[in-house]
Amino acid sequence: MKKEVILLIFLLSIPLATANPEQELLNKINRERSINKLPPLKEASYLTTAAILHTKDMLENGYLEHTNLKNVSVYQRIINQGFKGGLIGENIGAHSGPINTSLIFQLWKASPPH
């Protein structure tokens, strides 16, 4: 089975400090991956759809978790959108104010594994 590395990005703040924060974050992540001799990540529309739906659910229901309130995991959410299987990862975060991709990226890097 082909292995894929998947990244889901949830941006929970409404005001935008940059025109395309998702692409800006992906660029930062890929620069870091390049430094560590890892292949770049690519955007996939089914992952974007899964991320948007989960983000809306978290905002509407007031929670910040990888598993939704109906106990559906990130893996099942992306399978539901067309993912064919492989390795996955998910980064989520929330803050107030304009999106600061540098801050988000630094917080993700400093976050202990869980």
C-alpha positions, 0 to 999 in steps of 0.5 A: 500500500502506498503511504501518504502523509496527510495534514489537515489544517483548521483555522478557527479565527475569522479575521484574516491577516493574510490573503491565503493563510492555508497556503502560507501555513503549508509553505512554512510546513514544507520549508520545515520538512525540507530542512528535515529531508522530508517530502513536501505535503500537498493540498487535497480537496477531500481533506479541505472538505473534511477540515471545513466541515469539522471546523464548522462543527467545532465552532457551532458546538464549542469544542476543540478536539480531534474526535467530534461529539459523535465520536467520529475520528479524524480518520473516519471523517477523511475516509467519508470524504474520499481518503483511500487510506494511509498515514495521517496527521491532524493539527488543530488550534484556536486563538482570537484575533487575526490569523498569524501563521507564524504563531500557529506554526511555532505553537504546533512545533512546540506542542508535545506529541499526543 
